[in-house]
Amino acid sequence: PPLGNASVNEAGVCMMLITTHQTRPVMSFPLLPQPSVKTADHCAIREVFLSSECSEQVCERFDELITHTVRIAKGAELYHAGVNARYLYFVRSGSFKTVLVGEQGFSLVTGFPMSAEPIGLEAITGEPHVCSAVALEDSEVYMISYQRLEQLAREVPSLRLSLSRMLSREITQGQSRLYTLWHYNAEERLAIFMLGLSKRFAQRGYSAHRFLLRMSREDIALSIGVRSETICRAIARLREMSLMAVEGRSVEIMDLPLLKALCQRGQTPES
C-alpha cells in the first residue's frame, strides 16, 4: 500500500510509516478502542471540523477517528498524484506544497497548506489524488480515515456542513487563483500572494508584517504563474515602492494598507 506498513508495539500503539527513507515514525495514538483525547491539538481539529454546539459524545467519537500521526521530513512526499486516497490529512505542525504535474512535465504549485489546515480534500470521495503533497520543512500530520469520516458525517449534520464548506472554499480559492493569473501583473500577483500569507500567519497569532517563507522563490513563481527571474524583478519593484522587502526567506511588509490598495481591483487575497 502507498502508505507503507503499520505495526503495533507492546503498548498497543500503532506506528505508521510513510514509504520513504526520509520519513520517520513519531508518537501515535492507541488503536481502537481509543479513549477520548483532550489535547490542545485535538481541540484545534475540532474547531475546524465541528461546531461549538456539538455534544461531548460527538467530540469523543470524532477523536476516535484520529488514530495515528506521522512525521514527514523536508522534501518527502506525504502522498503522490495518482494514488487512491484513503486518508484526509490535517497538518499538526510544519507546512507543505501541493504540486500538479501536467502530461508534458510542466509543474504548477496549487497551494501551500500549513498548520491547522487539512490536505487532500480533492480526493475525499476516495478518488486518486490529483496533486502530490511535499513537505517544505519537517512536519507532522494527523491521518483521518475517509471511510470513517464519511460514516460519522452521515450522523452529524454539523460535520457534514463543515466538509461541504471546506470543499466550497477549495473551489473558491481555485477560481480566485485563475482570476489573479488572468487579470494581474507580476507585482500584483506577488502582492496578493504575500497578503494571503500575511493573513494566515495573523490568524495563527503571528506577525502579519514579518514572517519567514518556507517555500522557495521558484515555488512561488510556479504558484503565481511567472518565471523565477520575474519574481526577483517583482520583489525589487515592490521594494522600490516601499511596500515590501524580501531578504532571503525573510519577508517584511512595510506598508500593509498600501500593499492591499495595490490589489484592490475586485480580488480578495487567498485565505
C-alpha positions in Angstrom: 0.0 0.0 0.0 1.2 3.6 -0.7 1.3 4.5 3.0 3.7 1.8 3.9 3.2 -0.6 6.8 1.6 -0.2 10.2 2.8 -2.1 13.2 1.6 -2.4 16.8 4.1 -2.4 19.7 3.6 -4.0 23.1 1.7 -1.0 24.4 -0.9 -1.4 21.6 0.2 1.7 19.8 0.1 1.9 16.0 3.2 3.3 14.4 2.6 4.4 10.8 5.5 5.0 8.5 5.2 6.5 5.0 7.2 4.6 2.5 10.3 6.8 2.1 13.7 6.8 3.7 13.2 10.4 4.6 10.3 9.7 6.9 10.5 8.6 10.5 7.7 7.5 12.9 6.8 9.5 15.9 4.3 9.0 18.8 1.0 7.6 17.8 -2.4 7.2 19.4 -3.7 3.9 20.7 -5.7 1.8 18.3 -9.4 1.3 18.9 -10.9 1.2 21.5 -9.5 4.7 21.9 -10.3 6.9 24.9 -11.4 10.5 24.4 -8.3 12.7 23.8 -8.5 16.1 25.4 -5.3 17.6 23.9 -4.9 21.1 22.6 -4.1 19.6 19.2 -7.4 17.7 19.0 -9.3 20.8 20.1 -7.8 22.7 17.2 -9.0 20.0 14.8 -12.5 20.1 16.4 -12.7 23.8 15.7 -12.1 23.1 12.0 -14.5 20.1 11.6 -17.2 20.5 14.3 -19.4 23.3 15.6 -19.2 24.5 19.1 -22.7 23.1 19.8 -21.6 19.5 19.3 -22.1 17.3 22.3 -19.3 15.7 24.3 -20.3 12.4 22.8 -19.8 13.6 19.3 -16.5 15.1 20.1 -15.3 11.8 21.6 -16.4 9.9 18.5 -14.6 12.4 16.3 -11.4 12.0 18.4 -11.6 8.3 17.7 -11.1 9.0 14.0 -7.6 10.3 14.7 -5.7 7.0 15.4 -2.1 8.0 14.4 0.2 10.7 13.3 3.3 10.7 11.1 6.3 12.8 10.7 7.3 13.8 7.2 10.9 15.0 6.6 11.5 18.1 4.5 11.4 17.2 0.8 9.5 13.9 1.3 6.1 13.3 -0.2 3.0 12.8 2.0 1.1 11.4 -0.9 1.7 11.1 -4.7 -0.6 12.1 -7.5 -2.5 9.2 -9.0 -2.6 7.1 -5.8 -6.1 6.3 -4.5 -6.8 8.3 -1.3 -7.5 6.5 2.0 -6.9 9.4 4.4 -7.6 13.0 4.9 -4.6 14.7 6.4 -4.6 17.5 9.0 -1.3 19.5 9.5 -0.3 19.4 13.1 2.9 21.3 12.5 5.0 22.4 9.6 4.0 23.2 6.0 3.6 21.6 2.6 3.2 22.4 -1.1 0.8 20.7 -3.4 2.1 20.1 -6.9 0.2 19.3 -10.1 2.4 17.9 -13.0 1.0 18.1 -16.5 1.4 15.4 -19.2 4.2 17.5 -20.7 6.1 17.7 -17.5 5.1 21.3 -16.6 4.6 21.8 -12.8 2.1 24.1 -11.1 2.1 24.6 -7.4 -1.6 24.7 -6.4 -1.2 25.6 -2.7 0.8 25.8 0.5 -1.1 24.1 3.4 0.2 25.0 6.8 -0.6 24.1 10.4 -4.2 23.7 11.4 -5.3 23.1 7.8 -6.5 19.9 6.0 -4.7 18.4 3.0 -6.2 16.0 0.4 -9.8 17.3 0.2 -9.7 16.9 -3.6 -9.8 13.1 -3.2 -12.4 13.0 -0.3 -14.5 10.5 -2.3 -11.7 8.0 -2.5 -10.7 9.0 -6.0 -6.9 9.2 -6.9 -5.1 12.3 -5.7 -4.8 14.9 -8.4 -1.7 16.5 -6.8 1.4 15.4 -4.9 1.9 16.9 -1.4 5.6 17.6 -0.5 6.8 18.8 2.9 8.5 22.2 2.9 10.0 21.5 6.3 10.0 18.7 8.9 6.3 18.4 9.5 3.7 16.3 11.3 0.2 15.4 10.2 -2.8 13.6 11.7 -4.4 11.0 9.4 -8.2 10.6 9.4 -9.8 7.7 7.5 -12.1 8.9 4.7 -14.4 6.0 5.2 -14.9 6.5 8.9 -15.1 10.3 8.5 -17.9 9.8 5.9 -19.7 7.4 8.3 -19.7 10.0 11.1 -20.7 12.8 8.7 -23.9 10.9 7.9 -24.9 11.1 11.5 -23.6 14.6 12.4 -25.0 17.4 10.3 -22.5 20.0 11.5 -19.6 17.8 10.4 -21.2 17.3 7.0 -21.7 21.0 6.7 -18.1 21.7 7.7 -16.8 19.3 5.0 -19.1 21.0 2.4 -17.7 24.4 3.4 -14.1 23.1 3.1 -14.8 21.8 -0.4 -16.5 25.1 -1.3 -13.5 27.1 -0.1 -11.2 24.9 -2.2 -13.3 25.7 -5.3 -13.5 29.4 -4.5 -9.7 29.6 -3.9 -9.1 27.9 -7.3 -11.4 30.3 -9.0 -9.7 33.2 -7.3 -6.3 31.9 -8.4 -7.5 31.8 -12.0 -8.8 35.3 -11.8 -5.5 36.5 -10.4 -3.5 34.8 -13.2 -5.7 36.4 -15.8 -6.1 39.9 -14.6 -3.0 40.9 -12.6 0.6 41.7 -13.5 3.6 40.1 -11.7 3.9 42.7 -9.0 0.2 42.5 -8.1 0.2 38.7 -8.2 3.2 38.6 -5.7 1.4 41.2 -3.5 -1.7 39.1 -3.4 0.3 36.0 -2.6 2.1 37.8 0.3 -1.1 39.3 1.6 -2.6 35.8 1.7 0.3 34.5 3.8 0.2 37.6 6.0 -3.5 36.9 6.8 -2.9 33.2 7.5 0.0 34.0 9.8 -2.0 36.6 11.6 -4.9 34.1 12.1 -2.4 31.9 13.9 -1.2 34.6 16.3 2.0 35.6 14.4 3.0 38.9 12.9 1.2 40.0 9.8 4.2 42.2 8.9 7.2 39.9 9.4 7.4 36.2 8.6 9.6 33.6 7.1 8.9 31.9 3.8 9.1 28.1 3.9 8.8 27.8 0.1 11.4 28.7 -2.5 11.1 31.6 -4.9 10.7 29.0 -7.7 7.8 27.5 -5.8 6.2 31.0 -5.5 6.8 31.5 -9.3 5.1 28.2 -10.1 2.2 29.2 -7.8 1.5 32.6 -9.3 2.3 31.7 -12.9 5.5 33.7 -13.6 9.2 32.9 -14.2 11.7 32.8 -11.4 13.5 35.8 -12.7 10.3 37.7 -12.9 9.8 37.1 -9.1 13.1 38.8 -8.5 12.1 41.8 -10.5 8.7 42.0 -8.8 10.3 41.9 -5.4 12.7 44.7 -6.4 9.7 46.8 -7.7 7.7 46.4 -4.5 10.7 47.4 -2.5 11.2 50.5 -4.7 7.6 51.3 -3.9 8.4 51.0 -0.1 5.7 48.3 0.2 7.6 45.1 0.9 11.2 43.8 1.4 12.4 40.2 1.0 15.9 39.2 2.2 16.5 35.5 1.6 13.3 34.0 3.1 12.6 36.8 5.5 9.7 39.0 4.5 8.8 42.4 5.8 5.6 44.1 4.7 6.5 47.8 5.2 3.1 49.2 4.4 0.2 46.8 4.7 -2.6 49.2 3.8 -0.9 50.4 0.7 0.0 46.8 -0.3 -3.7 45.9 0.0 -4.6 49.0 -2.0 -2.3 47.8 -4.8 -4.5 44.7 -5.2 -7.9 46.4 -4.8 -9.3 45.6 -8.3 -12.1 43.2 -7.2 -9.8 40.5 -5.9 -9.7 39.2 -2.4 -6.3 37.7 -1.3 -6.4 33.9 -0.6 -7.3 32.9 2.9 
